Amino acid sequence: MQPETLNFFDKVYEVAKRIPYGRVTSYGAIANYLGAARSARMVGYAMNGSHTKEVPAHRVVNRKGLLTGKHHFEGTNLMQQLLESEGIKVIENQIQDFETVFWNPSKEI
């Protein structure tokens, strides 16, 4: 990977580390916050490689609240279990009350 890609990944990790407990955000919201609106997929790639770092990747989902990255977690339902342990309800890979638990880094105070 190019150094600028790794730099982008580090920026993604820093944003992800700020997602509050019991909240989630989307790949696109992180990309928008970083000024790279069309880079949601790159944010996903960063999340896939974040498991050896202390990044709460389980709190990053797609724009509809689907657990699209769950196959990158060890175990059958680890991503869902981690979210549920934080009080987030998940049914059939879909976060319930998504608008309520959604955290937008661009609107952080």
C-alpha distances in whole Angstrom, upper triangle without the diagonal:
4,7,8,6,7,10,11,11,13,15,16,16,19,21,21,22,25,26,30,31,33,31,28,26,23,20,21,23,20,19,22,22,19,20,18,21,19,16,17,15,12,14,15,12,12,15,14,12,15,18,18,18,21,20,23,21,24,25,22,24,24,26,29,29,28,26,24,21,24,23,20,22,25,28,30,30,28,27,30,32,30,31,34,35,34,37,35,36,34,36,35,31,32,33,36,37,34,35,37,34,31,29,28,26,27,31,31,34
4,5,5,7,9,10,11,13,15,16,17,19,21,21,23,25,27,30,32,34,32,29,26,24,21,22,23,20,18,21,21,18,19,17,20,18,16,18,16,13,15,17,14,13,17,17,15,17,20,20,19,22,21,24,22,26,26,24,25,25,27,30,30,30,28,26,23,26,26,23,25,28,31,33,33,31,29,32,34,32,32,36,36,35,38,36,38,36,38,37,33,34,34,38,38,35,35,37,34,32,30,28,26,27,30,30,33
4,5,5,6,9,10,11,12,14,15,17,19,20,21,23,25,29,31,33,31,28,26,24,21,22,23,20,18,21,20,17,18,17,20,19,16,19,18,14,16,18,15,13,17,18,15,16,20,19,18,21,20,23,22,25,26,24,26,26,28,31,31,31,29,27,24,27,27,24,26,28,32,33,33,31,29,33,34,31,32,36,36,35,37,36,38,37,39,38,34,35,34,38,38,35,35,37,34,31,29,27,24,25,29,28,31
4,5,5,6,9,10,11,12,14,15,17,18,20,22,23,27,29,31,29,26,23,22,19,19,20,17,15,17,17,13,14,13,16,16,13,16,16,12,13,16,14,13,16,18,16,17,20,20,19,21,20,22,21,25,24,22,24,24,25,29,29,29,28,26,23,27,27,24,26,29,32,34,33,31,29,32,34,31,31,35,35,33,36,34,36,35,37,37,33,33,33,36,36,32,33,34,32,29,26,24,22,22,26,25,28
4,5,5,6,9,10,11,12,14,16,16,18,21,22,25,27,29,27,24,21,19,16,17,18,15,13,16,16,13,14,12,15,14,11,13,12,9,10,13,10,9,13,14,12,14,17,18,17,19,17,20,18,22,22,19,21,21,22,26,26,25,24,22,20,23,23,20,22,25,29,30,29,28,25,28,30,28,28,32,32,31,34,31,34,32,34,33,29,30,30,33,33,30,30,32,29,26,25,23,21,21,25,25,28
4,5,5,6,9,10,10,12,14,15,16,19,20,24,26,28,26,23,21,20,17,18,19,16,14,18,17,14,16,14,18,17,14,15,14,11,11,13,11,9,12,13,11,12,15,15,14,16,15,18,17,20,21,19,21,22,24,27,26,26,24,22,20,22,23,19,21,24,27,29,28,26,24,28,29,26,27,31,31,29,32,31,33,32,34,33,29,30,30,33,33,30,31,32,29,26,24,23,20,22,25,24,27
4,5,5,6,9,10,11,13,14,16,17,19,23,25,27,25,23,21,20,17,18,18,14,13,16,15,12,14,13,16,17,14,15,16,12,12,15,13,10,14,15,13,13,17,17,15,17,15,18,17,21,21,19,21,22,24,27,27,27,25,24,21,24,25,22,23,26,29,31,30,28,26,29,30,27,27,31,31,30,32,31,33,32,35,34,31,31,30,33,33,30,30,31,28,26,23,21,19,20,23,22,25
4,5,5,6,9,10,11,12,14,16,17,21,23,25,23,20,17,16,13,14,14,11,10,13,12,9,11,10,13,13,10,12,12,9,8,12,11,8,12,14,12,13,16,17,15,17,15,17,16,19,19,16,18,19,20,24,23,24,22,21,19,22,23,20,22,25,28,29,28,26,23,26,28,25,25,29,29,28,30,28,31,30,32,32,28,28,27,30,30,26,27,28,25,22,20,18,16,17,20,20,23
4,5,5,6,9,10,10,12,15,16,19,21,23,21,18,16,15,12,14,15,11,11,14,13,11,13,12,15,15,11,12,12,8,7,10,8,5,8,10,9,9,13,13,11,13,11,14,12,16,16,14,16,17,19,22,22,22,20,19,16,19,20,17,18,21,25,26,25,23,20,23,25,22,22,26,26,25,28,26,28,27,30,29,25,26,25,28,29,25,26,27,24,21,19,18,16,18,21,20,23
4,5,5,6,9,10,11,13,15,18,20,23,21,19,17,17,14,16,16,12,12,15,14,11,14,14,17,18,14,15,15,12,10,13,12,8,10,13,11,9,13,13,10,12,10,13,13,17,17,15,18,20,21,25,23,24,22,21,19,21,22,19,20,22,26,27,26,24,21,25,26,23,23,27,26,25,28,26,29,28,31,31,27,27,26,29,30,26,27,27,24,22,19,19,16,18,21,19,22
4,5,5,6,9,10,11,13,17,19,22,19,17,15,15,13,14,13,9,10,12,10,8,11,11,14,15,13,13,15,12,10,13,13,10,11,14,13,12,15,16,13,14,12,14,14,17,16,14,17,18,20,23,22,23,22,21,19,22,23,20,21,24,27,29,27,25,22,25,26,23,23,26,26,24,27,25,28,28,31,31,27,27,25,28,28,24,24,25,22,20,17,16,12,14,17,16,19
4,5,5,6,9,10,11,15,17,19,17,14,12,11,9,11,11,7,8,11,9,8,11,11,13,14,11,10,12,9,6,9,10,7,8,12,11,10,13,15,12,12,10,11,10,14,13,11,14,15,16,20,18,19,18,17,15,18,20,17,18,21,24,25,24,21,19,21,23,20,19,23,23,21,24,22,25,24,27,27,23,23,22,25,25,21,22,23,20,17,15,14,11,13,16,15,18
4,5,5,6,9,10,14,15,18,16,14,13,13,12,14,13,10,11,14,12,11,15,15,16,18,14,13,14,12,9,11,11,8,8,11,10,7,11,12,9,9,6,9,9,12,12,11,14,16,18,21,19,20,18,18,15,17,19,16,17,19,23,24,22,20,17,20,21,18,18,22,21,20,23,21,24,24,27,27,23,23,22,25,25,22,23,23,20,18,15,15,13,15,18,16,19
4,6,5,7,9,13,15,18,16,15,13,14,13,15,14,10,12,14,12,11,14,15,17,19,16,15,17,15,12,14,15,11,11,15,14,11,14,14,11,10,8,10,11,15,13,13,16,18,20,23,21,22,21,21,19,21,23,20,20,23,26,27,25,22,20,22,23,20,19,23,22,20,23,22,25,25,29,29,25,25,23,26,26,22,23,23,20,18,15,14,11,14,16,14,16
4,5,5,7,11,13,15,13,12,10,11,11,12,10,7,10,11,9,9,12,13,15,17,14,13,16,14,11,13,15,12,11,15,15,12,15,16,13,12,9,10,11,13,11,10,14,16,16,19,18,20,19,19,17,20,22,19,20,23,25,26,24,22,19,21,22,19,18,21,21,19,21,20,23,23,26,27,23,23,20,23,22,19,19,19,17,14,11,10,7,10,12,11,14
4,5,5,9,11,13,11,9,8,10,10,12,11,8,11,13,11,12,15,15,16,18,15,13,15,14,10,11,13,10,9,13,13,10,12,14,11,10,6,6,7,10,8,8,11,14,15,18,16,17,16,16,14,16,19,16,16,19,22,23,20,18,15,17,18,15,14,18,18,16,18,17,20,20,23,24,20,20,18,20,20,17,18,18,15,13,10,11,9,12,14,13,16
4,6,8,10,13,12,11,11,13,14,16,14,11,14,16,14,14,18,18,19,21,19,17,18,17,13,15,16,13,11,15,14,11,12,13,10,8,6,6,9,11,10,11,14,17,19,21,19,20,18,19,17,18,21,18,17,20,22,24,22,18,16,18,19,15,15,18,17,15,18,18,21,21,25,26,22,22,20,22,22,19,20,20,16,15,12,13,11,14,16,13,16
4,6,9,12,10,10,10,13,14,16,13,11,14,15,12,14,17,18,19,21,19,18,20,19,15,17,18,15,14,18,18,14,16,17,14,11,9,9,11,13,10,11,15,18,18,21,18,20,19,21,19,20,23,21,20,23,25,26,23,21,18,20,20,16,16,19,18,15,18,17,21,22,25,26,23,22,20,21,21,18,18,17,14,13,10,11,8,12,12,10,12
4,7,9,7,7,7,10,12,14,11,10,14,15,13,14,18,19,19,21,19,16,19,18,14,15,18,15,13,17,18,15,16,18,15,12,10,8,10,10,7,9,12,15,15,17,15,17,16,18,17,18,21,19,18,21,23,24,21,18,15,16,17,14,12,15,15,12,14,14,17,18,21,23,20,19,16,18,17,14,15,14,11,10,7,9,8,12,12,10,13
4,6,6,8,10,13,15,17,14,14,18,18,16,18,21,22,22,24,22,20,22,22,18,19,21,19,17,20,21,17,18,20,17,14,12,10,12,12,9,11,14,17,18,19,16,18,18,20,19,19,23,21,20,23,24,24,21,19,16,17,17,13,12,14,14,10,12,12,16,17,21,23,20,19,16,17,16,14,15,13,10,10,8,10,10,14,13,11,13
4,6,8,11,15,17,19,17,16,20,21,19,21,24,25,25,27,25,22,24,23,20,20,22,20,17,20,21,18,17,19,17,14,12,9,12,11,9,12,14,18,19,19,16,18,17,20,18,18,22,20,18,21,22,22,19,16,14,14,14,11,9,11,10,7,9,10,14,15,19,22,19,18,15,16,16,14,15,13,10,11,10,13,14,17,17,14,16
4,7,11,14,17,19,17,17,21,21,20,22,25,26,25,27,25,22,24,24,20,20,23,21,18,21,22,19,19,21,20,16,14,11,13,11,8,12,13,16,17,17,14,16,15,18,18,17,21,20,18,21,21,21,17,15,13,12,12,10,7,9,8,5,6,6,10,12,16,19,16,15,12,12,12,11,13,10,7,9,10,13,15,18,17,15,17
4,7,11,14,15,13,14,17,18,17,19,22,22,21,23,22,19,21,21,18,18,21,19,16,19,21,18,19,21,19,17,14,11,12,10,7,9,11,14,14,14,11,14,14,16,16,17,20,20,18,21,22,22,18,17,13,13,14,12,9,11,12,8,9,8,11,13,16,18,16,14,11,12,11,9,10,9,5,6,6,10,11,15,14,13,15
4,7,10,12,10,11,14,15,15,17,19,19,18,20,18,15,17,18,14,14,17,16,13,16,18,16,17,20,18,16,13,10,10,8,5,6,7,10,10,11,8,11,11,13,13,14,18,17,16,20,21,20,17,15,12,12,14,12,9,12,13,10,11,9,11,12,15,17,14,12,9,11,11,8,10,10,6,5,6,9,10,13,14,13,16
4,7,8,7,7,11,12,11,14,16,16,14,16,15,12,14,15,12,12,15,14,12,15,17,16,17,20,18,17,13,11,10,10,6,5,6,8,8,10,8,11,11,13,13,15,18,17,17,21,22,22,19,18,14,15,17,15,12,15,17,14,15,12,15,14,17,18,15,13,11,13,13,9,10,11,8,5,5,6,8,11,12,12,16
4,5,5,6,9,10,11,13,14,13,12,13,12,8,11,12,9,9,13,13,11,14,16,15,17,20,19,18,14,13,10,11,8,5,5,5,5,8,8,9,10,11,11,14,17,16,17,21,22,22,19,18,14,15,18,16,14,17,19,17,18,15,16,15,18,18,14,13,12,14,14,11,11,13,11,8,8,8,10,12,14,14,18
4,6,5,6,9,10,11,13,11,10,10,8,5,7,8,6,6,10,10,9,12,14,14,16,19,18,18,14,13,10,11,10,6,6,6,7,11,10,11,11,10,10,14,16,15,16,20,22,22,20,19,15,17,20,18,16,20,21,20,21,18,19,18,20,20,16,15,15,18,18,14,15,17,15,12,11,11,11,13,15,16,20
4,5,5,6,8,10,10,9,7,8,7,5,8,10,8,9,12,13,12,15,17,17,20,22,21,21,17,16,14,15,13,10,9,8,7,11,12,13,14,13,14,17,19,18,20,24,26,25,23,23,19,20,23,21,19,22,24,22,23,20,21,20,22,22,18,17,16,19,18,15,15,17,16,12,12,10,11,11,14,16,19
4,5,5,6,9,10,10,8,10,10,8,11,12,10,11,15,14,13,17,19,18,20,23,21,20,16,15,14,15,12,9,10,9,8,12,12,14,15,15,16,18,21,20,21,25,27,27,24,23,19,20,23,21,18,22,23,21,21,19,21,20,22,23,19,18,16,18,17,14,13,15,14,10,9,6,7,8,10,12,15
4,5,5,6,9,9,8,11,9,7,11,10,7,10,12,11,11,15,16,15,18,20,18,17,14,13,12,14,12,9,11,11,11,14,14,16,16,16,15,18,20,19,20,24,26,26,24,22,19,20,23,20,18,22,23,21,22,20,22,21,24,24,21,19,18,20,20,16,16,18,15,12,10,8,7,8,11,12,16
4,5,5,6,5,5,7,6,5,9,8,7,10,12,11,12,15,16,16,19,21,19,20,16,16,14,17,15,12,13,12,12,15,16,17,18,16,16,20,21,20,22,25,28,28,26,25,21,23,26,23,22,25,26,24,26,23,25,24,26,26,22,21,20,23,22,19,18,20,19,15,13,11,10,10,14,15,18
4,5,5,5,4,8,8,8,12,12,10,13,16,15,16,19,20,19,23,25,23,22,19,19,17,19,17,14,14,13,12,16,17,19,20,19,19,22,25,23,25,29,31,31,28,27,24,25,28,25,23,27,28,25,26,24,26,25,27,27,24,22,21,23,22,19,17,20,18,15,13,10,9,8,11,13,16
4,5,7,8,11,11,11,14,13,11,14,17,15,16,19,20,19,22,24,21,20,17,17,17,19,16,14,15,15,14,18,18,20,21,20,20,23,25,24,25,29,31,31,29,27,24,25,27,25,23,26,27,24,25,23,26,26,28,29,25,24,22,24,23,19,18,19,18,14,12,8,6,5,9,10,13
4,6,8,10,9,10,13,12,10,14,15,13,15,18,18,17,21,22,20,20,17,18,17,19,17,15,17,17,16,20,20,22,22,21,20,24,25,23,25,28,31,31,30,28,24,26,29,26,24,28,29,26,28,26,28,28,30,30,27,26,24,27,26,22,21,23,21,17,15,12,9,9,13,13,16
4,6,9,9,11,14,13,12,16,17,16,18,21,21,21,24,26,23,23,20,21,20,22,20,18,19,18,17,21,22,23,24,23,22,26,28,26,28,31,34,34,32,31,27,29,31,29,27,31,32,29,31,28,30,30,32,32,29,27,26,28,27,23,22,24,23,19,17,14,12,10,14,15,18
4,6,5,8,11,10,10,13,14,14,16,18,19,19,23,24,23,23,20,21,19,21,20,17,17,16,16,19,20,22,22,20,20,24,25,23,26,29,32,32,30,29,26,28,30,28,27,30,31,29,31,28,30,29,31,30,27,26,25,28,27,23,23,25,23,20,18,15,13,13,16,18,21
4,6,7,10,10,10,13,15,15,16,19,20,21,24,26,24,25,21,21,19,21,19,16,16,14,13,16,18,19,20,19,19,23,25,23,26,29,32,31,30,29,25,27,30,28,26,29,31,28,29,26,28,27,29,28,25,23,23,25,24,21,20,23,22,18,17,14,13,12,15,17,21
4,6,8,9,10,12,13,14,16,18,19,20,24,26,25,25,22,22,20,21,20,16,16,14,13,17,18,19,20,18,18,22,23,22,25,29,31,30,29,28,25,27,30,28,26,30,32,30,31,28,29,27,29,28,24,23,23,26,26,22,22,25,23,20,19,16,16,15,19,21,24
4,5,5,6,9,10,11,13,14,16,17,20,22,21,22,19,19,17,19,18,14,14,13,13,17,18,18,18,16,16,20,21,19,22,25,28,28,27,26,22,25,27,26,24,28,29,28,29,26,28,26,28,27,23,23,23,25,25,22,22,24,23,19,18,16,15,15,19,20,24
4,5,5,6,9,10,11,13,15,15,18,21,20,21,17,17,14,16,15,11,11,9,10,13,14,14,15,13,13,16,18,17,19,23,25,25,23,22,19,21,24,22,21,24,26,24,26,23,24,22,24,23,19,19,19,22,22,18,19,21,19,16,16,14,14,15,18,19,23
4,5,5,6,9,10,11,13,14,17,20,19,21,17,17,14,16,16,12,11,10,12,15,15,15,14,11,11,15,16,14,17,21,23,23,22,22,19,21,24,22,21,25,27,25,27,24,25,23,24,23,19,19,20,23,24,20,21,24,22,19,19,17,17,18,21,22,26
4,5,5,6,9,10,11,12,16,18,17,19,16,17,14,16,16,13,13,13,14,18,18,17,16,14,13,16,17,15,18,21,24,24,24,22,20,22,25,23,22,26,27,26,28,25,27,25,26,25,22,22,22,25,26,22,23,26,23,20,19,18,17,18,21,22,25
4,5,5,6,9,10,10,14,16,15,16,13,13,10,13,13,9,10,11,12,16,15,15,14,13,11,15,16,14,16,20,22,23,21,20,17,19,22,20,19,23,24,22,24,22,24,22,24,23,20,20,19,23,23,19,20,22,20,17,16,15,14,15,19,19,22
4,5,5,6,9,10,12,15,15,16,13,13,9,11,12,8,9,9,12,14,14,13,12,9,8,11,12,10,13,17,19,19,18,17,14,17,20,18,18,21,22,21,23,21,22,20,22,20,17,17,18,21,22,19,20,22,20,17,17,16,16,18,21,21,25
4,5,5,7,9,11,14,14,16,13,14,11,13,15,12,12,13,16,18,18,16,14,12,10,13,13,10,13,17,20,20,20,19,16,19,22,20,20,24,25,24,26,24,25,23,25,23,20,21,21,25,26,22,24,26,23,21,20,20,19,21,24,24,27
4,5,5,6,10,12,11,13,10,12,9,12,13,11,13,14,16,19,18,18,16,14,11,14,15,12,14,17,20,21,20,18,16,19,21,19,19,23,23,23,25,23,25,23,25,25,21,22,21,25,26,22,24,25,22,20,19,18,17,19,22,21,25
4,5,5,8,10,10,11,8,9,6,9,10,8,10,12,15,17,16,15,12,11,8,11,12,9,10,14,17,18,17,15,12,16,17,15,15,19,20,19,21,19,21,20,22,21,17,18,18,22,23,20,21,23,19,17,17,17,16,19,21,21,24
4,6,7,10,11,13,11,11,8,10,12,11,12,13,17,19,17,16,13,11,8,10,10,6,9,12,15,16,16,14,12,16,18,16,17,20,21,21,23,21,23,20,22,21,17,19,19,23,25,22,24,25,22,20,20,20,20,22,25,24,28
4,6,7,8,11,10,12,9,12,14,13,15,17,20,22,20,19,16,15,11,13,13,9,11,13,17,18,18,16,15,18,20,18,19,22,23,22,25,24,25,24,26,25,21,23,23,26,28,25,27,28,24,23,22,22,21,23,26,25,28
4,6,5,8,6,8,7,10,12,11,14,17,20,22,20,19,16,15,12,13,14,10,11,13,16,18,18,15,13,17,18,15,17,20,20,20,23,21,24,22,25,24,21,22,21,25,26,23,25,26,22,21,19,20,19,22,24,23,26
4,5,7,7,8,7,10,12,13,15,18,21,23,20,19,16,16,12,12,12,9,8,10,13,16,15,12,12,15,16,13,15,19,18,18,21,21,23,21,24,23,20,22,21,25,26,24,26,26,23,22,21,22,21,24,26,25,28
4,7,8,11,11,13,16,16,19,21,25,26,24,23,20,19,16,16,16,12,11,12,16,19,18,15,15,19,19,16,18,22,20,21,24,24,26,25,27,27,24,25,25,28,30,27,29,29,26,25,24,25,23,26,28,26,29
4,6,9,10,13,14,15,18,21,24,26,23,23,20,20,16,17,18,14,13,15,18,21,20,17,16,19,19,16,18,21,20,20,23,23,25,25,28,28,24,25,24,27,29,26,28,27,24,23,21,22,20,23,25,23,26
4,7,9,11,12,14,17,21,23,25,22,22,19,20,17,17,19,15,14,15,18,21,19,16,15,18,17,14,16,19,17,17,20,20,23,23,26,27,23,24,23,26,26,24,26,25,21,21,19,20,18,22,23,21,23
4,6,9,9,10,14,17,19,21,19,19,16,17,14,15,17,14,13,15,18,20,18,15,13,16,16,13,14,17,16,15,19,18,21,20,24,24,21,21,20,23,23,21,22,22,18,17,16,17,15,19,20,18,21
4,5,6,8,11,15,17,19,16,16,14,15,12,13,15,13,11,14,16,18,15,12,10,13,13,9,10,13,13,12,15,14,17,17,20,21,17,18,16,19,20,17,19,19,15,15,13,15,15,18,19,18,20
4,5,6,9,12,15,16,14,13,11,12,9,10,12,10,9,12,15,16,14,11,8,11,13,10,10,14,14,13,16,15,17,16,19,19,15,16,15,18,19,17,19,19,15,14,14,15,15,18,20,19,22
4,6,7,11,14,15,12,11,8,10,8,8,11,10,8,12,13,13,11,9,5,8,9,7,7,10,11,11,13,11,13,12,15,16,12,13,12,15,17,14,17,17,13,13,13,16,16,19,21,20,23
4,6,10,12,13,10,11,9,11,10,11,14,13,12,15,17,17,14,12,8,10,11,9,7,11,12,10,12,10,12,12,15,16,13,13,11,14,14,12,14,14,10,10,10,12,13,16,17,16,19
4,7,9,11,9,9,8,9,8,10,13,12,12,16,18,18,15,14,10,12,14,12,10,14,15,14,15,13,15,14,16,17,13,12,11,14,15,12,14,15,12,10,10,11,12,15,16,16,20
4,7,8,6,6,5,6,7,9,12,12,13,17,18,17,14,14,10,11,14,13,11,14,16,15,16,13,14,12,14,14,10,9,9,12,14,10,13,14,12,10,11,12,14,16,18,18,22
4,5,5,5,7,6,8,11,14,14,16,19,20,19,17,17,13,14,17,16,14,17,20,18,19,15,16,14,15,14,11,10,10,13,14,11,13,15,13,11,13,13,15,17,18,19,23
4,6,7,10,10,12,15,17,18,19,23,24,22,20,20,16,16,20,19,16,19,21,20,20,16,16,15,16,16,13,11,11,13,13,10,10,14,13,10,12,11,14,15,16,18,22
4,6,9,10,13,14,17,19,20,23,23,21,19,20,16,15,19,19,16,18,21,19,19,15,14,13,13,13,11,8,8,10,11,8,9,13,12,10,13,14,17,18,19,20,24
4,7,9,11,12,15,16,17,20,20,19,16,16,13,12,15,15,12,14,17,16,15,11,11,9,11,11,8,6,5,8,9,6,9,11,10,9,12,13,16,18,18,19,23
4,6,9,9,12,14,15,18,18,16,13,14,11,10,14,14,12,14,17,17,16,13,12,9,10,9,6,5,6,10,12,9,12,15,13,12,15,16,19,21,22,23,26
4,6,6,9,10,11,14,14,12,10,11,8,8,11,12,10,12,15,15,15,12,12,9,10,9,5,6,8,11,14,12,15,16,14,13,16,17,19,22,23,23,27
4,6,8,9,11,14,15,13,12,13,10,11,14,15,13,16,19,18,19,16,16,13,13,11,8,9,11,15,17,14,17,19,17,16,17,19,20,22,24,24,28
4,6,6,8,11,13,12,11,11,8,10,13,13,13,16,18,18,19,16,17,14,15,14,10,12,13,17,19,16,19,21,18,17,18,19,20,22,24,24,28
4,5,6,9,9,8,7,7,6,8,10,11,11,13,15,16,18,15,15,12,13,12,9,11,12,16,19,17,20,21,18,18,19,21,22,25,26,26,30
4,5,8,8,8,8,9,8,11,13,14,15,17,18,20,21,19,19,15,16,14,11,14,16,20,22,20,24,25,22,21,23,24,25,28,29,29,33
4,7,9,10,10,9,9,12,14,13,15,17,18,19,21,19,20,17,19,17,14,17,18,21,24,21,24,25,22,21,22,23,23,26,28,28,31
4,6,8,8,6,6,10,11,10,12,15,15,17,19,17,18,16,18,16,14,16,17,20,23,21,24,25,21,21,22,23,24,27,29,28,31
4,7,8,6,9,11,11,12,14,16,16,18,20,19,20,18,19,18,16,19,20,23,26,24,27,27,24,24,25,27,27,30,32,31,34
4,6,6,9,10,10,11,14,15,15,18,20,19,19,17,17,16,15,18,19,22,25,24,27,27,24,25,26,28,29,32,34,33,36
4,6,9,9,10,12,14,14,15,18,19,18,17,14,15,13,12,15,17,20,23,22,26,26,23,24,26,28,29,32,33,33,36
4,6,5,6,9,10,10,12,14,15,14,13,11,12,11,9,13,14,16,20,19,22,23,20,21,23,25,26,30,30,30,33
4,5,5,6,9,10,10,13,14,13,14,12,14,14,12,14,14,17,20,19,22,22,19,20,21,24,24,28,29,28,31
4,5,5,6,9,10,11,13,11,12,10,12,12,9,12,11,15,17,16,19,19,16,16,17,20,21,24,25,24,27
4,5,5,6,9,10,11,9,9,7,9,10,7,9,9,12,15,14,17,17,14,16,18,20,22,25,26,25,28
4,5,5,6,9,10,9,10,9,11,12,11,13,12,14,17,16,20,19,16,18,19,22,24,27,27,26,29
4,6,5,7,9,9,11,11,14,15,13,14,12,15,17,16,19,18,14,16,17,20,21,24,25,23,26
4,5,5,7,5,7,8,11,13,11,11,9,11,13,12,15,14,11,13,14,17,19,22,22,21,24
4,5,5,5,6,7,10,13,11,12,10,11,13,13,16,15,12,15,16,20,22,25,24,23,26
4,5,7,9,11,14,16,15,15,13,14,16,16,19,17,14,16,18,21,22,26,25,24,26
4,6,9,11,15,17,16,15,12,13,14,14,16,14,11,13,14,18,19,22,22,20,22
4,6,9,13,16,15,14,11,11,11,12,15,12,10,13,15,18,20,23,22,21,23
4,6,10,13,12,10,7,7,9,9,12,10,8,10,13,16,19,22,21,20,22
4,7,10,10,8,6,5,8,9,12,11,10,13,15,19,21,24,23,23,26
4,7,6,5,4,6,9,10,13,13,12,13,16,19,22,25,24,25,27
4,6,5,7,7,11,12,15,16,15,16,20,22,25,27,27,28,31
4,5,8,10,14,14,17,18,17,18,21,24,26,29,29,29,33
4,7,9,13,12,16,17,15,16,18,21,23,25,26,27,30
4,6,9,8,12,14,12,13,16,18,21,23,23,24,27
4,7,6,9,10,9,10,13,16,18,21,21,21,24
4,5,9,9,9,10,14,17,20,22,21,22,25
4,6,5,7,9,12,15,18,20,19,20,22
4,5,5,6,10,12,15,17,16,17,20
4,6,5,9,10,14,15,14,15,18
4,6,8,11,14,16,14,15,17
4,6,10,13,15,14,14,16
4,6,10,12,11,12,15
4,6,9,8,8,11
4,5,6,7,10
4,5,5,9
4,6,9
4,6
4
